Structure formats: structure tokens, C-alpha cells
Amino acid sequence: MLALCSRSTSGLAPADRVEGLTISEVERIGVSETIYFAFITGLTIGHGDITPDTIWGRAVSVAIGLVGMIFTRITVAVATRALSELAGRHQEYEQ
């Protein structure tokens, strides 16, 4: 597993590296394809061009999707709050 973690995947978020490397190890496909798969699944886009064949690959895919939904919700909540505060300041300025 340590050799797996030492592969070069610079420029990616740590979670994407781990998810991509996990799928790569479980499904025995290339790291670049699995990192792409992790991004597409995590963002809940799901093109369907790469699908897991094993039960463990499917379990990891579900986990990636759930984590992706959580991060998407957090991002939308933060952006919504920032826009709401900005709109409130704009209304105060105009009054």
C-alpha cells in the first residue's frame, strides 16, 4: 500500500488521489482512468464510460459519490451564504 501511495499524482486534491488509487488497486485499471472516474463520480456526473466490475469497486464508488455530494453541498452552502451577505450589504448601502 505504501508503494501505491508514493505514485506521482501531483496537482490533485488528497481525497481524489486516495479515491483514484483505491479504485485502481481494486479494479486493476490505470491510475489516470481511475482518477477521472473519481472526479466524475464525486461530482455526481456519472458518464457511465467507466464502471466498476467488483463488489469492492462498487462499494468504493458509492463512498466516492457520497463524499462528493457532501462536498458539493458544503460548497453550495458557503457560496449561498456569501451571496446572501453581499446582497444584504448592497441593500444597506442603497438605503
Steps between C-alpha positions, in 0.01 A plus 500: 500500500789739571632450148151578372489829694842609372388519135519846350159663475600861557243773457208299635317536828604235758151348504502457122841334515386252763172423324667461163776279636250288693289434191819434301609234747156338533402503131851452355476786249729795433542781752410774251169328415415449866575859598271610216241253631534642854442856374199405288347290779579752775337779305200267443525542122543129427555467124498119523806455280693340789312271738627282785481123450569375854288536812782690673531734204128568518522563876785748452301667219203550731731648764654735241151612394390565859814698582457694177141589592611621843772723352261634237243586769761676710625699200148608404418594861813715534438670165134563583588652836765725345257620232230560761734710714612694193138569402426616855791743494390625160148570631640685802720709272208601277283611794 
